[in-house]
C-alpha cells in the first residue's frame, strides 16, 4: 500500500463527507444513524474545508482518499469566520424557509388566495423583516442562558409536553376533538412557562436540579392530558368521517 498526504482540493469535498459519515460512530459507520448522509460532514468538516481549506490535508491510499486532518491555525479568527459566514448562511436558509411557509401556507391560503407573485414577494419581504425584528428582540433574553443548549431545551420544554399529549390522545382516543387540542396546547405552553418562571424566581426552586427541562415537560404533559380528556367530554365529538384513518383502530 502506498500512502500520500496531499493538500485539500475542492474535488475532495464529497470524499471527506463520506469518510466523516463512515467514521462518525466512534470510528465506525454512522450510516444507519442519520437519514441525511451529509449532516455529519456539514457539522464537523464543512466549516473547516470551506473557511480554512489551507489547513486541511487528505490521506490517500493508492490514489483514493481514506482519511483527513482538518483544523484552524487561529481559533478565534476561525470562530469569527464561522459566525459571519457559516452560521449566517444557516440563518439565511431559516429566514427564507420561514417566510415562504408564512407567505404561501398562511397568507395566500387564508388571507388572499388570488395574490399575484409580485404581491407575495412583497409580503415575504415584510415577513422576513418581522422575523428578524422578533429574533433581535428575543436575543436579549438569550444572553441570560449559559449556553445555546440551555436556551434550546428551555424553548422545547414549553411545547414538548402539550404536543405529546395531543398527539398520543389524538391518535388513540376517538373522543378527542380539534378545539380541545388547541385549548390544551395553549394551556400547556402557558403552564410550562409559568413553571419555568416560578422555578427561576422562587426562593426555594420547585425542582432541585439545575436543568429542570424534563420535569417541566412532564408536568405540562400531565396537565394537557387532563385538559384534553375533560374538555373533550364536555364538547360535541368529531364526526366519524373525520376520524377514519386518523385514529388507531378506527375504521
Helices and strands as residue ranges (DSSP letters): E 3-7, G 10-12, H 13-22, G 31-33, H 39-40, I 41-46, H 47-51, G 53-55, E 57-61, E 64-69, H 75-81, I 82-86, H 87-100, I 101-111, H 117-142, H 148-172, H 178-201, H 213-234, H 240-243
